Amino acid sequence: MSDSEDLADLRTGANYQFGSGAGRALFPPDEPTTIRRSSGGRPRQVIAGDVDDTPGSAEGDRIVTYGTDGRFTLGETGARRLQRVFPEPVHRVVVGEESEPFVRDGRNAFAKFVTAVDEDVRPGDEVLVVDGDDVLFAVGRAELSGDEALAFESGVAVKVRHGVGDR
C-alpha cells in the first residue's frame, strides 16, 4: 500500500476511535507526514513532516503510534491536534494544579486530583490530561470511566504515557 492509501485508512480508524473529524485533524491531507513501518510493512508510527530515517537523524514530532490492536496511542503532537478540534471536555481529564508538576513529569494522574472529566471516557481510552484552563499536561490511557474518575478518592485515573513540559 502507498502512504496516501495508508493515511486514508488511518484517518478512518482515527474517526472511529476519537470521533468524526479526528482523522483530518491528526493527518491533514495538505501536510507532509512520514509513516514508519514495522518489519512486515504495517504502519507503526506517524510523524509530522518529512523525516530522514537514516540513523542519527532528527526524530520529528510523533503524531500517533498505531498498535497491533488497531488503536492509536497519541504523541504530544497528536494530542494538541485533537485538543484544537474537539471542544472541552471531549477526550479530557482535568486535574488540579497540585498534581501539575508530577503529571508534566510523566507520573500518573490520580483520581483524588480529578476535578472534571469527559463523561464518555471509558477505561482504555486515550485521553488528554489538562488543567481547568485546558492547558495540556500529559497524554495517557484512562484507567477509570469518567464517572469513576470523579467519584473515587484513590487509585490511578490516567496512566500517563507522556508528560508535556512547561509551555
C-alpha positions in Angstrom: 0.0 0.0 0.0 1.1 3.5 -0.6 1.5 6.1 2.1 -1.6 8.0 0.8 -3.7 4.9 0.9 -2.5 4.1 4.4 -3.2 7.7 5.5 -6.8 7.4 4.2 -7.2 4.1 6.2 -5.6 5.7 9.3 -8.0 8.7 9.0 -10.9 6.3 9.0 -9.5 4.5 12.1 -9.0 7.8 13.9 -12.5 8.9 13.2 -13.7 5.6 14.6 -11.6 5.8 17.8 -11.9 9.6 18.5 -14.9 10.8 16.6 -15.7 12.4 13.4 -13.1 14.9 12.3 -10.2 13.3 14.2 -8.7 11.8 11.1 -8.3 15.1 9.2 -7.1 16.8 12.4 -4.4 14.1 13.1 -3.4 13.6 9.5 -4.2 16.7 7.4 -4.2 15.9 3.7 -2.2 19.0 2.8 0.6 18.3 5.3 3.6 16.1 4.7 3.8 13.1 7.1 6.2 10.2 7.5 4.9 6.7 8.1 7.4 4.4 9.9 6.6 0.8 9.3 7.0 -2.5 11.1 9.3 -5.1 9.5 6.1 -6.5 7.9 5.3 -3.2 6.2 2.4 -2.3 8.5 2.2 1.4 9.6 3.7 1.7 13.1 4.3 5.4 13.8 3.1 8.5 12.0 5.4 11.5 12.3 4.6 15.1 11.3 6.7 16.3 8.4 9.2 14.7 6.2 11.7 12.8 8.4 15.0 11.4 7.2 15.0 7.8 8.5 18.8 7.4 8.5 20.4 6.6 11.9 21.2 9.7 13.9 18.7 11.9 12.1 16.1 14.1 13.8 13.1 12.2 15.2 10.4 14.6 14.2 7.1 15.1 16.1 5.2 11.8 16.7 1.5 12.2 16.0 0.5 8.7 16.9 1.7 5.2 17.2 -0.6 2.6 15.6 -0.8 -0.5 17.8 -1.2 -4.1 16.7 -4.7 -3.9 18.3 -5.7 -1.3 15.7 -5.9 1.5 18.2 -3.8 4.7 18.3 -1.7 6.0 21.1 -1.2 9.7 21.0 2.0 11.6 21.0 2.1 15.2 22.1 1.6 16.5 18.6 -1.5 14.3 18.1 -2.9 15.4 21.5 -2.5 19.0 20.6 -4.2 18.5 17.2 -7.2 16.7 18.9 -7.3 19.5 21.5 -7.8 22.1 18.8 -10.6 20.2 17.1 -12.6 18.8 20.0 -14.1 21.3 22.5 -13.8 20.8 26.2 -14.4 18.4 27.8 -14.2 15.9 25.0 -11.3 13.4 25.5 -10.1 15.3 28.6 -9.4 14.6 32.2 -9.0 17.8 34.2 -6.7 17.7 37.2 -6.0 20.2 39.9 -2.9 22.4 40.0 -1.3 20.5 42.9 -0.7 17.5 40.6 0.5 19.5 37.6 4.3 19.2 38.2 4.0 15.4 38.7 1.8 14.8 35.7 4.0 17.0 33.5 6.9 14.9 34.6 5.2 11.8 33.3 3.7 10.5 36.5 0.2 9.0 36.6 -2.8 11.2 37.3 -4.7 10.0 40.4 -8.5 10.1 40.9 -8.4 12.2 44.0 -7.0 15.1 41.9 -9.5 14.9 39.1 -11.8 17.9 39.1 -13.7 17.3 35.8 -13.8 14.7 33.1 -15.5 13.8 29.8 -18.4 11.6 30.9 -17.9 9.4 27.9 -14.4 8.4 28.8 -14.1 4.6 29.3 -11.2 2.6 30.7 -8.6 2.1 28.0 -9.4 5.3 26.1 -6.6 7.7 25.0 -7.1 11.0 26.9 -5.6 14.4 27.3 -4.7 15.4 30.9 -5.3 19.2 31.2 -5.9 21.8 33.8 -9.1 24.0 34.3 -7.8 26.3 31.5 -7.4 23.4 29.1 -3.6 23.6 29.2 -2.2 20.2 28.2 -0.1 18.4 30.9 0.1 14.9 29.6 -1.3 12.2 27.3 -2.2 8.7 28.5 -4.7 5.9 28.9 -7.7 6.2 31.1 -7.8 3.5 33.8 -11.3 4.5 35.1 -14.5 5.6 33.4 -15.4 9.3 33.6 -17.8 8.8 36.5 -15.4 6.6 38.4 -12.5 9.2 38.0 -14.7 11.8 39.7 -16.2 9.5 42.4 -13.1 7.6 43.5 -10.8 9.1 46.2 -7.9 6.8 45.4 -6.3 5.0 42.5 -4.9 5.9 39.1 -7.3 7.7 36.9 -4.9 8.1 33.9 -1.8 6.0 33.2 0.4 8.8 31.8 2.4 7.8 28.8 4.0 11.1 28.0 4.2 14.2 30.2 4.3 17.6 28.5 6.9 20.0 29.7 6.2 23.6 30.6 4.7 25.5 27.6 
